[in-house]
Structure formats: structure tokens, C-alpha cells
Amino acid sequence: MVQFDNDTCLSEFDFVAFDVETTGLSPVANRLVELSGVKFRRGSETFETFSTLIDPEVPIPSVVTGIHGITDDMVQGAPTAKDAVNKFVEWSGCDSVMMAHNAPFDVEFLRVNLARAGAACPANFVVDTLTISREFLRETKNHQLKTVVEHFSLPQGDYHRALSDSFHVKNVFLRLLQDYQLNKWNDLTINGFVSKFDYDHHAESTMNSLPEQTMLIVEAIRGVIERSASMVMEYQGSFKSTPNVQPTALIHSRGNLYLSAFCRRAQAERTFRVDKISKIKSVSG
């Protein structure tokens, strides 16, 4: 990870404001449908953008389309999440400082999809503009992005589309820096506005809380993944089943451990709670 001196002026940083649109609120059960970002520097009028629709490979619920306006027809032919998140991370760069409004939500969707893609999580720092807003804007009725934009009388535009919201995050961040004299890296870190993209505070406690039998299953699954093999497992979901799957990744998310795998019966990717797997058997083919 790139390390920054506490006295470094914030005008020396490349920032990436980003946003995601999804099929729902769960980063494991739901899927990305759009990912965008704006790369900028404080004090500069120039910026770069990244924006792509994403094929979630599942139908988009109509109630969600009613929020962001993204339909099944719009995402036909779009990249999958595996391609999109890798390209976004590459575009962002390893030394940029990322940011989002309610950053844990957006970061977790990217973390889960990077894990599904078998890609390493970036080690960038992440700024949460929601946390900054809550610290300084205590008189506002709430701290939703639209409310903060209106509070500062910043340029209006669309909401709940990833690129427009990324610009809103950029504008809010710059206004917060200006109004509350946040000028150096230490001004962000000392107030707890910064986290690490690849830090999963649930991971250690999740693994430590697993029963011994589940830990043995986890180790066995890791072996199957390393061999790019398939396995049959006994799984107790809504009902007991014995799916034949090719596991691709073990994913920590919000205190739980999941298996992402290609299910041969469904001919599609599926996600399974690891603590509901009672037995596995490696198979060929």
C-alpha cells in the first residue's frame, strides 16, 4: 500500500470518487448493474471518468429499476462484473485515494465481486464523504447524498446513476474540504474519515468463530479451488440438497463466509453459506 505523509497537502493526491448501482442491498445475494468513477485533483479543473453498465446475469427487479432506471434491455451485451471491477481497479490506479458516500456499501460490492473474479483486493485508502458529512453538517435533516448536495447549493443532476452520483460525491468532498479547512492528509485520517479498501474487520472473527468441522470443510474447499476441480457437497439451505459445483472463491462479507461456485445443474453461478455445508467430496469433470 502507498503510504502518505501526514503533512502532505490534499492538492497532491489523485482522488477517485465512485459509485455503484445494484440489483439490491446485499453484496452477496445481489449483483452490480453499473460502476462509475471520476478521477480528479483538488485545485484542478481537469478530470477523467470511468463508467460502464454491467450485465448482472440475473433479471433486475422492477422495484430496483424504479430507483435507478436501469433495465434488463439496457444491460444486454454489457461487461460482466468480473470484467468491470478489474478494469475499474486498473483505471483507478494503485496510488489513488478512492471515495464514496457511505463507502462501506460500495466497497463491499467491489470486494465481493473481486473475490468472485479471483482478483486481489486493491490496497488503496478510501474516504467516506458520509462520515465527513455527519461530523460537520449536524444541522441537516439527514445525510443522504441529495440532501448534502442541496445543502451546499451544488449543481443538481440525476441521482441513483453511478456516474452522476460520482460527480456529486466529488463536488461534496471538495466543498467539505473548503468549508471546514481540511487541507492535509492528517486532517482526514485523524478524524477517522479514511479506511483501507482491503481491510475486512469481520474476517478474523468470522474464521475464529467457525466450528472445527467447518474449518476442515473450508480447508478442503480451498484445495478443490487450487486444483480447479469440482465437488459434490451436502448443503442444508431451504431444503437439503447435494449440488455438483466447481468452487471459484471463498468470500467474507458482513460477518459470514460464503462459497461462490458454478452449479452444474443450474448452469450458473451460485452462492452458498459455508456454515450450511456439512460434507464435500471432490469429483472429476
N, C-alpha and C positions, 0 to 999 in steps of 0.2 A: 504494500500500500504506500502511496505517496504520502509523505509527512510534510506538514506545513508549519512554519514558524509562527508563533502566536502573534507576533508583531507585523506579519505580512498584511499589506493593505488589500482589501477585498477587490480593488480595481485590478489586481494582478491575476485574478482567478478566471478560469473558464467555468461558467455555470451552465448546467443543463436543466431547465425546467421541463418536467414531463408529466404525462397523464395517460391513463388507460381507460378504455370503455370495455365493459364485460357483459356476460350473459346473466350475472347475478353477483352476490356478495361473497361467496366462498371461493377462495383461490384454488381449492382442490376440486370441488364439485362443479364449479363454473369455469367458463372459458373467456379468453380475450377476444374482442372483436375489433379493437382499434388501439394503436400505440403511436404516440407522437411526442416530439420534444422540440425545444427551442434552445439553441446554444448561444450564449451571449457573454459580454463582459460589462461590468459597471463602467459607465462613462463613455461607452462606445455606442454608436448608432447602428452598427452592423450586427447581423445575427445570421445563424444558419438554422434550417429546420429539417426535421425528420418526421415523416407521417405515413402511416400505412394502415389500411383496413386489414383485418385478419380473418381468415376462414376458421370459425370455431369447430368445424366438423360435426356440429350438432345444430338443431334448429334454435333460432333465437326466440325466446319467449316474447309474445306480443306485448306483455306489460313492460318489458325492458325496452323493446323497440319504441314504446310510447315515451320513454325518458330520453334516450339518445338519438332516436330516429334511424338507427342502423337496421336494415332488413336483411333477410336471407339472400335476396337477389343482389344486394349491394356487395356482399362478401364473396359471391361466387367468383372463383378464379384468383382470389386474393391469396397471399402467402399464408402458410400455417404459422402457428405461434412459435414453433421451433425455429423457423427461418427468421421470423420477425424479431424475436428477442435477441438473437445472436447478432443480427445486423444493427440493432439499436445500440447494444453494448459496444460494438466495434465503432460505430459512429460517435458515440459519446466520448470515447477516449478514456484511458486509464487514469489520467490526472485531472479530470474534470470533477467539479462538485455538483452532484445531482440535487434536485429538489422537487418536491411535490406538496400539494395541500392535503393534509392527512397522509403523509408519506408512508406510514406502515401499511396502509391498504394497497397502494400502488406498488411498493417494493415487494410485498409478499406475492402478488400476482406474477411479477417478473421472476422472483426467486423460485417459485414453484415451476414455472414454465422453463426456466433454465435447467432445473433439475431434471425435468422430463426429457429435455433435449440432451442430457448428459454433458452439459456445459458447466464450466466453473462459474461461480458467482463472482461478479466484479467486486473489487475491494475499495471502490470509491466511497468518499464521505457523502452523506445525504443530509440536506437541510429540510426541515418540516416547517413550511410557512404557517400551517395551522397552529403549531406550538408558539411561534413568534406572535401571531395574532392574539392568541389567548393571553399572552404575557402583557401586551401593551394596549390592546383595544378592549378594555374591560367595560366600556360603556355600550358596546354594540349589542343588539338583541340576540345575536348568535355569531358564530364564526365560520359559517359557510362561505365558500369562495365568492359567490354572487353578492352576499351581504358585505364582505370586505371590499370588493371592487366598488360597490355603490357608496360605501362609507368614505372612500378616498376620492370619489368622483372620477374614477379612472375610465378609460374608454370602454364602452359597452360592446357587446357582441354576443355570439352564440354561447350557450353553456351546454355542458354534457356532450361535447365533442372534444376529442383528445387534443387536437391542435389549438383550437380556440381557448380551451382551458389552460393549456401550457403557456400561451401568451398572457392569460390572466395571472397565472402564478408568477411569471417573470415580472409583470408590472407591479403586483402586490409586493413582491420581495424588494424591488428597487425602492418603492415608496416607503416601506418599513425601514430600510437602511437609512434613507434620507431623513425621515421624521424623527427617528429615535437614535440618530448619531451612532449607527453601527458601522464602523469603518475598518476594523481589523479582524483577523481570523479569531482572535481571542474573544471578541465581542459576541461571536456566535457560539463558540464552544463553552465558554464559562457559564452561559445561561442555559445550557442543555438543549440548544436548538439543533445540534448536529449528532448524527448517529453513523454507524458503519453499515453499508449495504449488505455485507456478508455476515453480519453478526446476527445469530439466531439465539436469543436468550432462552428459548424453550428447549433447545436441542439437548443440552446436558441433562436437564431434569427429566426430559422425556425418556432418554435412554436409561437413566438411573432408575426410573420407576417401572421399567419393564420386568415382568417375571422372568425367571431363569429359562423356562421353556420357550418363551417368546424371543429371548435373546439368542437362543440356539437356532430358532427359525430365521431370525434376521441374518445371522452369520451364514446359514445355508443359502438364503436368497442371494446374498452378496456373491457367493460362489457361483450360483447359476448365472447371475448377471455378468460376472467376469468371463465365463465360458460362452457367453451369448447363447445359452441353452434355453430349453423350455422346461416347464414343470407342471405337474398336476397338484393342486392343493385342496385341502378341505377347508371350506370357508363358511362361516356362520354369519350371513347377512340377515336380510328379512326372512330367509329360509336357508337351510343347509344346501350347499352345492359343492361340486368338485370340478371347477373350471380348469381347462388346459390353457396355460398362458405362457408368453415369453416376457419375463420381467425386464423392465428397462431402467427403473430408478426407484430408490427409496427416498421418500420426501418427508421432511419435518415441516409441519405447519400448525401454528397455534396450539402447540402442546400435544399434538398427535403425530403418529408415524404412519405413513401411507406407502403402499406399493403401487407404482404405475406400471401397467403391463398391457401387452397386446393379447386380447382374448381371442382364441381361435374360433370359438363357437360364434361369437358376435362379429368377428372380423373387424374389430375396432378397439381402440384404446379404452381401458377401463382403470378405475382407481379403487383400491381395496384397503380397508383398515387392517394394519398388520396385527393388531391385537385380536382380530377375529379369524385369523388363520391358525388352525390347530395342527396342521401337518402338511408337509410338502414332499414331493417325490420328483426328482429330476428325470426327465424323459428325453429321448432323442427325437429330432424332427419337430 
